[in-house]
Amino acid sequence: MSGPAKVLVVAAGLGGSARHVPLGAARIVSALRAHPATAGRTDPELLVRLASGASADLVRAIRERGPRAVGFSLYVWNRDLLLAAARDLRRTCPGIVLFAGGPEATAEPEGVLAEGLLDFAVAGEGEESAPLALGRVLAGASPGDLPGIVVPDIRAGEPGVSGGALYDPDREPEVRARADLSRLPSPYLDGTLDVSEYGGALWELARGCPFACHFCYESKGCRGVRRFPDDRARDELRAFVRGGAREVFVLDPTFNADPVKAREILALCRREAPGIHFTFEIRAEFLDPALARLFGAIPCSVQAGLQSARPEVLAEVGRPGFDGAEFRRKMGMLSREGVVFGLDLIYGLPGDDPAGFRKSLDYALSLEPNHLDVFRLSVLPGTVLADRAAALGLEREDRPPYGVRSSPTFPAGDLARAEDLARAADYFYTRGRAVGWFRTVLRPLGGSPSSFLESIAGRVREFAGSREDPPHREIEAFQLEILEAAYRSAGAEGLFAGARDLVTLHGAWTRALADGQTTRLRLSRHPDVLFGPASRDLARMVRTVPERPQGWLVRPGREGPVLEPLRG
């Protein structure tokens, strides 16, 4: 009598950190172990590789394990690799069962089936439907009539199991399965995932979104919000603590849409895991002073999706009612509580143009986020925007990441220049950790932040191209080189010593805080002045505060960075 069928569930990520935990694939492994259709009949295993690897190496690793079935967890960043591996397996192991799930399979099941020569695809959540489908296939039956399961069109001669329903776009709401979250096993609690291997976790608290942004898959996926049980969240958080997690990324695209539930979770984090750093995604309109204080009471970062500062552009993509003054007021709540926050910005949105993008960039930088993530628009399959692309005149890449190539208001050449501007903001502001000095140091140069960043975009492109991931010290040296030339060109050489003090002190402080590094530096003015309100007006500070050059040591400390004067 043969034993249980070996099943591999394959994930390919972008790294080995907490941000890249293969949670989706692990959930399927846990489901296969627990579901009555496959428990005891299958022996599931999670196989994790890097998305940058070669498909031949992946195929070799799969074949060494001798599986009866292989499932692939498909995302934008790994679709090409995993489906190439599937095709190779179909050619070399004709009896193997191949299936796929994930966002790419959900958005475009027909294309995934044909491209990977698969037996079936899972459209939607797979914890219920994947075990049912695999159980049927292993028994020689068709899974095509199951909710959420799509099989190839056998009438067209495509490979796959016999019989079964065909994918019909008109049935789209019916073919996506939605699992009962209270019944799903947790891969963190059943041993499928070990947080110590990643230094942290992705913590899924809810599925779905109450909004309908046209560029986001959630707008046509799980509308409405379903939450995992409170006791599950508590038990997983305790598992993270036992596993020595240092950081946890919360998977809830609108964490504070229910302010009462958000307050409960933040209280849980503070009580159970005070030593873990959390990252949350929020909507600014639901932020209030009490919630901002709770964010400020735990180690965390908060990410808010701005996307654009132009109300007419946001309305075009399903986000009406943007009020720039109100958004600024909400972000001010986070700043007053000392909360680290970041903003997302997209260029290439329908109706936007280069001038509008620069306006949005200037607005975002004026809010002084700790980091700013700027992206080219991706017209993702399965979104409202993809459905409307032709009507809107959007030309996009046919392959992942489906970036917009041109639009009536944002031609290809302007998109390329916007990409350079986004890179300049990334290196000079975000990676350069410039939030503490950016506006102050740029003010004597005149003009807008976006015009300054545009003026150095070519230099930044050269700098970024010469090194893959430069350490902050190299970026700081590059910043000072750029700024010294800019101050000279503006006839403001007399202010540069003060600007250099601000850049180097803030840089040393962030390296001690974030990297555990010690820095020796020489400042022309006391750190209390440079960290104080006088430093907000560089010209006035230089004019009214005398220079007193001195060496300083900035080092990590138990309660945060420590500043010590150097003798001699």
Buried (B, 14 or more C-beta within 10 A) or exposed (E): EEEBBBBBBBBBBEEEBBBBBBBBBBBBBBBBBBBEBBBEBBBBBBBBBBBEBEBEEBBEBBBEEEBBBBBBBBBBBBBBBBBBBBBBBBEEBEEBBBBBBBBBBBBBBBBBBBBBBBBBBBBBBBBBBBBBBBBBBBEEBBBBEBBBBBBBBBEEEBBBBEEBBBBEEEEBEEBBBBBEBEEBBBBBBEEBBEBEEBBBBBBBBBBBBEBBBBBBBBBBBBEEBBBBEEEBBBEBBBBBBEBEBBBBBBBBBBBBBBBEBBBEBBEBBBEBBEEBBBBBBBBBBBBEEEBBBBBBBBBBBBBBBBBBBBBEBBBBBBBEEBEBEEBBEBBBBBBEBEBBBBBBBBBBBBBBBBEBBBBBBBBBBBBBBBBBBBBBBBBBBBBBBBBBBEEBEBBBEEEBBBBBBBBEBBBEEBBEBBBBBBBBBBBBBBBBBBBBBBBBBBBBBEEBBBBBBBBBBEBBBEBBEEEEEBEBBEBBBBBBEBBBEBBEEBEBEEBBBBBBBBBBBBBBBBBBBEEEBBBEBEBBBBBEBBBEEBBEBBBEBBEEBEEEEBEBBBBBEEEEBEBEEEEE
